[in-house]
Amino acid sequence: MRGQLLRRPSPAMIVALIALVCALTGSAWAALGKNTVGPKQLKKNAITTAKIKKEAVTANKVKKGTLTGTQINLAKLGTVPSAQLANSIPPAEPTHLVGAPGEPGFENGSGNLGGSGGVRVNSVGFYKDHEGIVHLEGIAKVGGTTGSASVFTLPPGYRPPAATVLIFEQVQAASTIIGGTNAFGESVDLSGKVVGQAGKLVVLDGITYRAGS
């Protein structure tokens, strides 16, 4: 009837309704048990930086090749320890200066060019690096007046391969000849000899070769 007042639900009815709601939703709550939430249940971008525990992400969780210089602050990286291989490489030996005590001497009146006008040039010498490459240094003036003459003799271990002669073009239309052990030229024993044209200069700076004997 139009004039009839609506009756309020009784307390018993309200309690019954609450119990019904709990019964209907309780199964959903029970479903979210341990190990029940997976990637499909997570909303996109739901996990933010603030939600991740400090130092929770370890190296094993980072995909290989995904971190680059853009993500890494290089200024905060510590000093990288020297590799064992690098530590095992010996330094190059000091230069053996020709004419010094205990070293090969100059021959046939040859000697260091020296310097003039405040300009200094390297003294004649040689050394071998850790890879077995011989390096020659300095500028020498070859003794003698005619033909060819030896400047000094390289000791064994610093010579080119046996029975081999190396020829290097020089200034003043001259050449430098370096002989390995048992190397001969026109019946002349060139074993270890560094030979140039008499009275001219021999520039040894920049001459390198692999030691043979």
Steps between C-alpha positions, in 0.01 A plus 500: 500500500613851416471628850665198660840564670796282416621296792865499594676164480534333831843457667478133430458570130805730495718235667379242251590724205852563634552128548384438142746757358788350697409155382493608136835691509682274739581252224670776298710602796594141568610464138781756551709260698876439489656485149167591333589844357697480177596732212147480355347639821737799518384823345741658249751732674356398837843425649691826542846579637352581840343151519834319445698419812845658514769271352232242419595478129821295462730444203333167425168680446638744240487386138841477337589786268224731626715737708705751299693816576171688501380313810840486674665798667861444396623761748387277785681190378806403700841431354500177301775266625771426249443178312728211584621491140595867507693448822693215342633713210853617585599859419730573209865473595713815523688613193844350448715799405781422259837592650377483861678268746397139443333584166623457139750766394515716190711365214715651226501846660119529495320688775191689610401799290436697818319831489564857395332835549301370797350217296547159660471168320485152648820314567547175311344208682263205486249315716246218473139526615288228663381377158853432378517804271840669479498882490800700382560860607725793425696652215859396436773634279666212320878485525739449214536693177401267218270206444293354782589460865338343801373732774467235773412132542169388651539220758318166451133526586470843339580408142268436203426135407808291427656534153274800431601853405266795554552812286354839594514803273665803662566866438770614262419213260649251743375176653533329833565126503427285805609139490377195686730230628689322219397766249761570234533766231774469237686254725481746792356371829211731589390314812334763719665784310335839459663635186483841332681697235830642621490864602121525488219487750303199610155576644392211722196663661187314391673183380334192650498129424425171674803349667616183335833412660 
